[in-house]
Amino acid sequence: MSSPTFARIDELKSHAGQTVTVRGWVTHLRSSGKVAFVVLRDGSGSLQAVLVKNQVSPETWTLFSELTQESSIAVTGEVRLDDRAPGGVEMGAKELELIGRSPLDYPIQPKEHGIDFLMDNRHFWLRSPRQVAIMRIRNEIEQAIHDFFYERGFIRVDTPILTAAIGERSGLFSTEYFDEGNAYLAQTGQLYGEAAAAALGKIYTFGPTFRAEKSKTRRHLTEFWMIEPEVAFNDSAANMRLQEDFVSYLVQRCLERRRAELLEIGRALAPPEREKPPFHRLDYTDAITLIQKKGSETKWGDDLGAEDESLIVADYDRPVFVMNYPKEAKAFYMKENPADPRTVLCDDLLATEGYGEIIGGSQREDDYDKLVARIKHEGLPIEAYDWYLDLRRYGTFVHAGFGLGLERTVAWICGLQHIREAIPFARMMHRLRP
């Protein structure tokens, strides 16, 4: 007689009426004395296995009494369709095998725990249904990112994490690099992306980035993932059209394929269902006027803070592009605005519901002399940017791109209150473990 088939829980409907073996971890146990129930999860779903005392061996019944929360087991039995059960199936169990015993002091119990405790035990917290749902949504977003760009002919380019040339003003993590002096953990792959766009036309990078900012807000991580497209011959207007198409694609993909997970975490679906192009556009100068009328003390020339961004989006039902910031508030590589040289051709895309900036984008400065002047004005070492300036020496071209922060986007789509749940293991100012 052949051995039972091993199956994942999400495959069980196709095995209705068959005897299979499922392996996973115990989440709940209960018994009435003659009938016992084991609920286990395997990463693909949850399954209730039912043991009837007079239909299993004494050894199997005894083993059930010894099971504990998070013990890893294998359970063999007949798959039965049941609309009342999670996933529409349950199992009439015949055999149990204990694979790995979990002690009774498993840290996370079915009760309230403080956030610091949960973060200290993140390696266990990840197993909870809410965190599993968030990670599934994150995975869907990551896959959708690749699909969006692949379908549109973009080439993915992997850029260095260690670099000598910095892209932003924010804090840097540095390390000694052999005899070459200091190297920095990349804040962005953009500068390298610009070089790749000159070779491949339209590209995107997707990788970890690092900011040594001493920020303790619900929107900041010190290590996060960034998606950065760069397109040759795109101007600022085309850049924004790509951004709104991209963001809308990600949101709609989650609504189509991860609706169950969004409902699992309690996400109200009406707000994301509205996130369709065109998004609203607001000039920075008009944005300052708007928030000052609402009581903000932010002046023209200042960057917008989180409270300012919330004041702006409160008037809109879809994300808002704030365009053409003052030159002094933005990075050196942004294109000077011909209509107002005090400003640059850039945009920040502000998400609805107060989630703030999820994209920063700009047309890049393609004028060699103006770019050199900006680098010097910022006090940056000109020799570190020789190769970057070469892009303007040899066949300069209009180009534009943007960076989307993955974790902020996950938090927004999921409706999370804090970004720490949007990444498997968060790195924040005071958190380096686990």
N, C-alpha and C positions, 0 to 999 in steps of 0.2 A: 504494500500500500504506500502510495506516495505521501510525502510530508505536506502539511498545509502550506498554502501560499502565504508569503509575507506581503502585507499591504499597508499603505499609509491610510490614515483615517479619511482623508479627502477622496480616496479611491473606492471606498467601501460600497457605495451605491451600485457600482458595476459588479460587485461580488455578492449581491443579494442571494440568499439561499445556499451559499457556499461556506465551507469551513476555512477560515484564514487565521493567521497569526498577526497581531498588531503589537508593536513595541513602543513604549512611551514612558511617561512619568505620572505617578499618581497625584491627582489633585483633590479628590474627595472620596471618602469611604463611609458606608453606613450599612447596618444589618438589622433585620427584624428577628433574627434567631434562626429562621429557616431559609430566608432569602437574603442575599448580600449584593451590594452594588459597589462597583469600582468605577470611578470616572478617571480617565487618563487622557493626556494630551501628548501629541507627538510632533508638534510644530506645524502640522497641516490642519489640525482641528481637534475637537474633543469627542470622546466616545464613552458612553455608559455601557459597561459590561455587567450582566446579571448572572449571578451564581445561585443555583438552587441546591440546597444542602444534599438532598437525596439523589441528585443527578450528577454530582461530582465526587471525586475520590476523597477519602478522609484527609489525605495529605494536602490536597488542593484547598479544602475547607480550612484546615489548620493554617496553611500559608496565608490565606486571606486575613486571618486574625492577627497576623504578625506584620502586615503591611503598614507603612507610615507615609505621611505626606512627602512627596517628591522622590519616593523610592522608584527606581527604574525597573520595569517589569515587561514580560511578554505575556500576552493573554491570547488563548486560542479558543475559537468557538464559531458558531454559525451566525452569519450576518442576517439581520432581520430589518426590513423596512418598517419605520415607525415615524409618522409625521410629528409626533410629540417630542421626539428625541432630538438632541443637537445634531444638526447635519442630516436629519431625516433617517438615521439608522441607529440601531443598538446591536449588541452582541449577546447571544446566549452562550456564556462562557463555559468551557469544559475543563480547561487546564490553565494554570498560572505558573509562571517561572519568575523567580526573583533574580534580577540581573545585578542591581546595585542598591544596597540598603541605605536609607536616609535616616540619620539619628532623629530622635524625638525633638531635639532642640533646633530644628530648621528655623532660621532667623525670621522669615516673613510668615506671620500667622494671619488668619482671617480676622484682623482687627485693624484699627487705625494706627498708622506709624507716621512719625515726623519725617519731613522731607530730607533732613540731613541723614537720618537713619537709612532711608530708602536709597539715597545716593551712595552712602558708604557700602550698601549691599546691592549696588546696581547689577552685579553679576547674577543675583537672584531676582531682583525686581523685574528684570527683562522678561522673566517667565510669566508674568501676570498677563491676563487677557488684554488689559488696556495697552500695555507696552508692546505686546505681540501685534496688536492691531496697528499701532503707530508705526512699527517697523515694517509691516506689510505695506502700509501707505507710502512710507519713505521709499521702499523698494520699487513700488509702482511708479513713483515720480522719477526715480533714477532711470528706470527702463524707458519711460515716456520721453525723457530728455534725449536719450540716444536715438529713439525712434524718430522724434521730431526732426533732428538734424540730419539723420541718415536719409530720411525720405526727401529732404530738400537739397541733397548733394553736398553737404558739409563733410569735411574730413576732420576726424578727431586728431589732435596733436597733443602729445604729452610734453609738458614743459618742466624745467628744473625746479626742485624744491630748494636747493642751495643756490644762491645767486649773489653776485657782487653789486647788482644794480637794483635799487628799490623803486617801487612804483607809487607808493603812497606816503603821506606824511606821518601816519600813525606809527606807534612803537614797533620796534624790531627785536626779534630774537637773534642774537649773533653767536657765532662760534669760530674758533680758530680753524683755519683751513690750510693745513700744511705750511708751506712757505709763501702762500699767496695772501696772507693777512686775514682779515675778517671776512667771513661769509655770513649771509643772512638767510633765515628761513623765509621763503617767498610769501609776500603779502598778496601777490597776484601773479598770474601767468601771462598777463596782458602784453607786456613788452615783447615777449617771445612770440606771442600769438600774432602780433603785428608783422613780425618777420615771416612767420609761416603763411600769413594771408597773401604776402607778396609772391609766395611760391605756389600756393594752392587755390587762391581766389577767395574761398570762404571756409573758415575753420572754426572749431571750438575746442577749448580745453576744459578738463574736468578733473579737479584734484584738490588736495588739502591746501589750505592757506593759513597763515599764522599772523596774528596781531597781538603785540605785547602791550595792549592798552589796559590800564588798571580800571576796568569797567566791571561793575557788579550789577548791571541791570538785567532784566529778564530777556533782553534781546541780544546779549553779547556772549560770545565764546572766544577763547584764545586760539582754538584750532577749529576750523570749520571748512566745509567743502564749497567750492565755487565753480560755477559754470560760466565760461567766458568766450562767447563767439566774437569773431572779428571778420569783417567783410570788406574786401577791396571794392572801392568805388561806391560804397554806401555813404550817403550823407546823414546828417542828424535826423531828418524826417524819416528816411528809410529805416534808420536804426530803431526808431520808436515803433514803427509798424511791425518790425520783426519782433520786438519785445512783447507787444500786446498779443500777437498771434501765438507766441511761445507760451506766455503765462496762461492764456485762455486754454491752450491745448492741454497743459498740465492739469489744470483744474477740472476740465471736462473729462479727461482720462480717469481721474480718481472717482468722479461721480459715476462714470460708467462701470468701472471695474472694481472699485473698492467702496461701494456704497455701504455694504454690510459692515465693514470695518469703521467707516465714518459714523454709522449709527451706534456701533459698539462703544465708541468713546464719547458718545453724546453730542456729536457735532450737529448743529442746526444746518440743514442743507439749503435753506432759502438764500443766504448770502452768497455762497459759492456758485449757485445756479445762475446768478446775475452776472458773473464775471466773464462777459463776452465783449469783443471789440465792437466799436471803438472805445478806448479808454479816454477819460477826460484829460485835457491839456491846459496847463495854467502857467503863465510866465512867472518867474521868481518875483519880479517887482509887484505883480498883482497878488501873489501869495502873501507877501509882506503886508500889503494893504489889508488883505482879508484877516490875517491873524491879529494885526494891531487893532482892528475894529472889535475883535473878540477878547481884547485885553492883554495880548502878548506884548512884552517889552523888547522883543527881537527887532533889531534895526536892519535897514538895508546894508548889505555887506557881511552880515553874520550868516553863519550856516544855520540851518533849521534844526532845532532840537526835537526830541520825541514828542513833547507836548505840543509844539508847533505843528508837527505832522498830523497829530490827532485832531487838532482844530481844523486843519485843511480838509481832511477826508470826511469829517462829520457832515459836510454839505453835499456829499456825492454818494451815489449808489454803486459805483464801480471804481477801480483803481484810478489814481490821478498822476499824470506826469507833471512834475514841476520842472520847468525848463529854464535854461540860460541864467545860471547862477553867476555871481560875481567871480571874477578871475581869482581873487585872493582867497576865496573860500574853497577852491578846487585844485586838483592836481595839475602838475606842470605840463602834462602831455595833451591837455584839452585844447581844441581849436578856438582861437580868438573869434568872437562873434563880429562879423563885418558890420552888422547893423548897430552894434554898441560895443566898442572895444574894451569897455570896463568888464564885460561878461564873456563867458565861453559857451560854445555850442554843446550843451550837456543836458542831461535829464536824470532825475531821480524818480523812480516809480514807487509811489506810496500805496501800500495795500489798504484795503478797507478794514473796518472794525478796529482801527487803532494799532495795527501791526507794524506800521511804519515802513521804512524803505526796504524793499526786497531786491531792487535793481538800481545800480548806478551805471549810467552809460554816457557816451560822448562821441562826437566826431573828433578825430585825433588831429593834432597840429601837424600839417604836412609841409609847412614852411621852415626850412632849415634854420634861417637866421632867427626867426621868432622862437623856435624851440630851444636854440642855444641860449637865447636871452632869458627864457623862463627857467632853464636849468641853473644858470648862474644866479638868477634872482632868488631861487630857492636855497642857494648855498650848497648845492649838490656837487659832488666831484665830477667834473666834466669828462675825465678820462674813463670813468666807469660806464659812460654812455656812448663811447665811440662807435660801437657796433650799431647801437640804436639810431644814432645820427646818420649812419651810413644809409639807412633806409630812405632818408631825405636827400642824400647826396646822389644816389644812383636810382633814378627813375621814381621820384616821389609821386604819390598818388593820394587822392581823397579816399579815406577809409574811416570806418566807425565800428564800435563794438560796445559791449556791456558786460557786466558781471552780475549774476544772480546768485545770492546766498542760498544754498540748499536748505539749511536748517531753518532760516526765517520763513522760507516758502513752505516747508513742511509744517511749521508751527501755525502759519496762517491758514493753510488748507484744512488742517486738523482742528483749528480753534483752540490751540494749547495756550495756557497762560504763561508758560515759561519755556524758553528755547532748550533747556536742559533735557527735556523729554524727546526732542526731535533728532537726537543722535544717540547711538548705542552707549557710548562712554564719553561723557562730556568733559572737556578740558576748560576750566574756568580759572579765574584769578587765584582762588584758594582751593582748587581741586585738581589733583594730579593722579589720584587713585580712586577706584581700581582701574 
